[in-house]
Amino acid sequence: MSTYLLTIGLILLLLLGWVVVQRAYRLFARRHPELGPFRDEGAGCGSCAGGHCGRGHCEERGD
């Protein structure tokens, strides 16, 4: 039973850690707009490697 509770606690800590990292990234992007726009994970764009984005954050690449 203790292994089960430890596993649940570890998963919750990992999820909370991920939320903290996302908030820190948003805050950093807001404080440093010269580094480019904030790319939200749920935007369907990712890193704009495909050449287009759903919200228009990225420009098309001219290959």
Secondary structure, DSSP 8 states (H G I E B T S, - for coil): -HHHHHHHHHHHHHHHHHHHHHHHHHHHHHH-GGG-----GGGS-TTSTTS--SSS-S-----
